[in-house]
Amino acid sequence: MIEVEVFGSEPPCINCKRTEEEAKKAAAKFPGKVTVKKYSARSPEGLRLDLAMTPAVVVNGKMMSQGRIPLEAEFERIFRFELGG
């Protein structure tokens, strides 16, 4: 199972919303294998990461990106890698 955490500003900015949408679109191609959770950068989960920029994406506990919008294809590549194929 892949866990994706998307961290953004509150209220969410357009880039944070788009990042969550791209993650969810890619996750839909891996039914039952990927979960996407959205957090505020100021939540306890976000504060533990000491984020410098939003949006930020963490996949299975590893920082994937900060301050940019990863596109659906990039998420898909990461998911395939994490699933071993």
MDAnalysis code that builds the backbone (N, CA, C; Angstrom):
import MDAnalysis as mda
import numpy as np

u = mda.Universe.empty(255, n_residues=85, atom_resindex=np.repeat(np.arange(85), 3), trajectory=True)
u.add_TopologyAttr("name", ["N", "CA", "C"] * 85)
u.add_TopologyAttr("resid", np.arange(1, 86))
u.add_TopologyAttr("resname", ["MET", "ILE", "GLU", "VAL", "GLU", "VAL", "PHE", "GLY", "SER", "GLU", "PRO", "PRO", "CYS", "ILE", "ASN", "CYS", "LYS", "ARG", "THR", "GLU", "GLU", "GLU", "ALA", "LYS", "LYS", "ALA", "ALA", "ALA", "LYS", "PHE", "PRO", "GLY", "LYS", "VAL", "THR", "VAL", "LYS", "LYS", "TYR", "SER", "ALA", "ARG", "SER", "PRO", "GLU", "GLY", "LEU", "ARG", "LEU", "ASP", "LEU", "ALA", "MET", "THR", "PRO", "ALA", "VAL", "VAL", "VAL", "ASN", "GLY", "LYS", "MET", "MET", "SER", "GLN", "GLY", "ARG", "ILE", "PRO", "LEU", "GLU", "ALA", "GLU", "PHE", "GLU", "ARG", "ILE", "PHE", "ARG", "PHE", "GLU", "LEU", "GLY", "GLY"])
u.atoms.positions = np.array([
    [0.846, -1.187, 0.000],
    [0.000, 0.000, 0.000],
    [0.883, 1.239, 0.000],
    [0.545, 2.189, -0.820],
    [1.274, 3.445, -0.912],
    [0.468, 4.523, -0.211],
    [1.133, 5.269, 0.662],
    [0.475, 6.382, 1.348],
    [1.069, 7.694, 0.841],
    [0.202, 8.528, 0.279],
    [0.591, 9.841, -0.219],
    [0.031, 10.891, 0.725],
    [0.891, 11.796, 1.178],
    [0.471, 12.899, 2.022],
    [0.744, 14.196, 1.269],
    [-0.304, 14.984, 1.057],
    [-0.182, 16.272, 0.378],
    [-0.352, 17.356, 1.434],
    [0.646, 18.224, 1.549],
    [0.624, 19.309, 2.529],
    [0.464, 20.628, 1.801],
    [-0.464, 21.450, 2.303],
    [-0.695, 22.727, 1.666],
    [-1.072, 23.798, 2.661],
    [-1.281, 24.983, 2.125],
    [-1.656, 26.130, 2.957],
    [-3.132, 26.038, 3.307],
    [-3.509, 26.802, 4.323],
    [-4.914, 26.919, 4.735],
    [-5.264, 28.387, 4.796],
    [-6.232, 28.861, 4.036],
    [-7.008, 28.075, 3.087],
    [-6.127, 27.632, 1.918],
    [-6.518, 26.550, 1.243],
    [-5.657, 26.007, 0.191],
    [-5.508, 26.949, -1.001],
    [-4.306, 27.069, -1.476],
    [-4.045, 27.869, -2.683],
    [-4.304, 26.996, -3.912],
    [-4.305, 27.604, -5.070],
    [-4.592, 26.876, -6.305],
    [-3.547, 25.782, -6.562],
    [-2.290, 26.048, -6.232],
    [-1.237, 25.049, -6.463],
    [-1.396, 23.843, -5.533],
    [-1.807, 24.091, -4.305],
    [-2.026, 22.998, -3.352],
    [-3.215, 22.154, -3.790],
    [-4.277, 22.794, -4.246],
    [-5.444, 22.067, -4.743],
    [-5.080, 21.226, -5.956],
    [-4.325, 21.815, -6.862],
    [-3.937, 21.101, -8.098],
    [-3.062, 19.901, -7.774],
    [-2.157, 20.038, -6.807],
    [-1.294, 18.920, -6.431],
    [-2.130, 17.763, -5.904],
    [-3.096, 18.063, -5.056],
    [-3.970, 17.016, -4.532],
    [-4.760, 16.355, -5.665],
    [-5.266, 17.136, -6.603],
    [-6.012, 16.598, -7.745],
    [-5.143, 15.675, -8.593],
    [-3.906, 16.091, -8.869],
    [-2.998, 15.268, -9.680],
    [-2.696, 13.942, -8.970],
    [-2.483, 14.002, -7.660],
    [-2.217, 12.783, -6.887],
    [-3.417, 11.845, -6.938],
    [-4.604, 12.392, -6.798],
    [-5.811, 11.566, -6.809],
    [-6.078, 10.961, -8.187],
    [-5.797, 11.722, -9.245],
    [-5.980, 11.182, -10.597],
    [-5.056, 9.987, -10.823],
    [-3.808, 10.123, -10.401],
    [-2.852, 9.021, -10.555],
    [-3.236, 7.846, -9.664],
    [-3.658, 8.118, -8.436],
    [-4.042, 7.056, -7.499],
    [-5.207, 6.236, -8.040],
    [-6.115, 6.873, -8.766],
    [-7.274, 6.171, -9.326],
    [-6.861, 5.074, -10.299],
    [-5.672, 5.174, -10.854],
    [-5.171, 4.159, -11.793],
    [-4.575, 2.954, -11.070],
    [-4.511, 3.023, -9.742],
    [-3.967, 1.941, -8.922],
    [-4.986, 1.603, -7.823],
    [-6.169, 1.101, -8.211],
    [-7.250, 0.901, -7.247],
    [-6.833, 0.011, -6.065],
    [-7.141, 0.498, -4.866],
    [-6.857, -0.255, -3.660],
    [-5.403, -0.290, -3.235],
    [-4.530, 0.398, -3.992],
    [-3.091, 0.351, -3.699],
    [-2.510, 1.672, -3.232],
    [-3.267, 2.763, -3.414],
    [-2.758, 4.100, -3.084],
    [-3.813, 4.872, -2.301],
    [-3.394, 5.484, -1.197],
    [-4.274, 6.406, -0.478],
    [-3.655, 7.796, -0.534],
    [-4.503, 8.799, -0.677],
    [-4.059, 10.191, -0.716],
    [-4.723, 10.928, 0.442],
    [-3.897, 11.535, 1.287],
    [-4.408, 12.308, 2.417],
    [-3.925, 13.738, 2.292],
    [-4.791, 14.687, 2.628],
    [-4.463, 16.115, 2.565],
    [-4.305, 16.647, 3.978],
    [-3.236, 17.404, 4.206],
    [-2.968, 18.004, 5.507],
    [-2.605, 19.473, 5.342],
    [-2.886, 20.246, 6.362],
    [-2.388, 21.608, 6.421],
    [-0.894, 21.551, 6.728],
    [-0.139, 22.453, 6.163],
    [1.292, 22.518, 6.460],
    [1.526, 22.842, 7.929],
    [0.524, 23.433, 8.578],
    [0.647, 23.795, 9.994],
    [0.044, 22.737, 10.936],
    [-0.378, 21.622, 10.364],
    [-0.896, 20.527, 11.185],
    [0.277, 19.856, 11.909],
    [0.010, 19.058, 12.922],
    [1.104, 18.339, 13.585],
    [1.930, 17.506, 12.601],
    [1.253, 16.907, 11.608],
    [1.965, 16.117, 10.599],
    [2.891, 17.000, 9.767],
    [2.417, 18.199, 9.408],
    [3.231, 19.125, 8.621],
    [4.370, 19.723, 9.428],
    [4.098, 20.049, 10.678],
    [5.133, 20.653, 11.520],
    [6.292, 19.696, 11.782],
    [6.025, 18.405, 11.845],
    [7.107, 17.436, 12.083],
    [8.088, 17.378, 10.914],
    [7.627, 17.818, 9.728],
    [8.479, 17.797, 8.535],
    [9.284, 19.079, 8.353],
    [8.952, 20.137, 9.103],
    [9.631, 21.417, 8.971],
    [9.644, 21.875, 7.508],
    [8.464, 21.949, 6.913],
    [8.316, 22.284, 5.498],
    [8.786, 23.699, 5.199],
    [9.493, 23.845, 4.102],
    [9.974, 25.152, 3.674],
    [8.988, 25.807, 2.705],
    [8.307, 24.990, 1.891],
    [7.409, 25.507, 0.858],
    [6.228, 24.566, 0.682],
    [5.118, 25.124, 0.208],
    [3.976, 24.302, -0.170],
    [3.658, 24.556, -1.634],
    [3.027, 23.620, -2.302],
    [2.626, 22.318, -1.803],
    [3.835, 21.405, -1.583],
    [3.656, 20.461, -0.672],
    [4.686, 19.459, -0.415],
    [4.025, 18.088, -0.491],
    [4.768, 17.118, -1.009],
    [4.239, 15.768, -1.160],
    [5.205, 14.775, -0.536],
    [4.652, 13.903, 0.307],
    [5.420, 12.827, 0.930],
    [4.793, 11.517, 0.489],
    [5.627, 10.595, -0.008],
    [5.156, 9.285, -0.439],
    [5.850, 8.229, 0.411],
    [5.060, 7.454, 1.122],
    [5.591, 6.408, 2.010],
    [6.689, 6.935, 2.925],
    [6.444, 8.130, 3.478],
    [7.366, 8.709, 4.447],
    [8.567, 9.425, 3.860],
    [8.675, 9.474, 2.517],
    [9.808, 10.146, 1.860],
    [9.328, 11.403, 1.147],
    [10.036, 12.499, 1.362],
    [9.695, 13.754, 0.701],
    [9.890, 13.600, -0.811],
    [8.838, 13.886, -1.563],
    [8.895, 13.772, -3.014],
    [9.091, 15.136, -3.664],
    [8.411, 16.144, -3.139],
    [8.543, 17.477, -3.732],
    [8.088, 18.539, -2.753],
    [8.589, 19.751, -2.984],
    [8.165, 20.936, -2.230],
    [8.169, 22.120, -3.177],
    [7.130, 22.949, -3.078],
    [7.104, 24.199, -3.822],
    [6.817, 24.076, -5.300],
    [6.308, 22.923, -5.738],
    [5.963, 22.754, -7.156],
    [4.802, 21.777, -7.266],
    [4.225, 21.685, -8.448],
    [3.092, 20.806, -8.687],
    [3.568, 19.581, -9.453],
    [3.663, 18.430, -8.802],
    [3.985, 17.209, -9.554],
    [2.770, 16.822, -10.396],
    [2.990, 16.458, -11.625],
    [1.887, 16.102, -12.502],
    [1.530, 14.625, -12.349],
    [0.374, 14.272, -12.866],
    [-0.145, 12.912, -12.758],
    [0.878, 11.868, -13.215],
    [1.545, 12.102, -14.333],
    [2.520, 11.138, -14.857],
    [3.677, 10.919, -13.880],
    [4.108, 11.959, -13.205],
    [5.183, 11.818, -12.223],
    [4.712, 10.969, -11.039],
    [3.492, 11.220, -10.586],
    [2.939, 10.392, -9.514],
    [2.875, 8.932, -9.959],
    [2.410, 8.702, -11.180],
    [2.310, 7.333, -11.688],
    [3.664, 6.634, -11.683],
    [4.721, 7.306, -12.125],
    [6.066, 6.710, -12.123],
    [6.489, 6.346, -10.700],
    [6.228, 7.236, -9.782],
    [6.593, 6.983, -8.382],
    [5.800, 5.801, -7.828],
    [4.524, 5.737, -8.138],
    [3.697, 4.633, -7.651],
    [4.193, 3.302, -8.212],
    [4.512, 3.268, -9.508],
    [5.026, 2.030, -10.106],
    [6.324, 1.605, -9.415],
    [7.211, 2.559, -9.181],
    [8.473, 2.262, -8.489],
    [8.206, 1.708, -7.109],
    [7.330, 2.377, -6.355],
    [7.033, 1.951, -4.989],
    [6.376, 0.563, -4.951],
    [5.658, 0.220, -6.014],
    [4.997, -1.086, -6.087],
    [5.927, -2.161, -6.652],
    [7.149, -1.750, -6.991],
    [8.127, -2.725, -7.471],
    [8.035, -3.063, -8.941],
    [7.512, -2.174, -9.716],
    [7.430, -2.498, -11.130],
    [7.255, -1.296, -11.922],
])
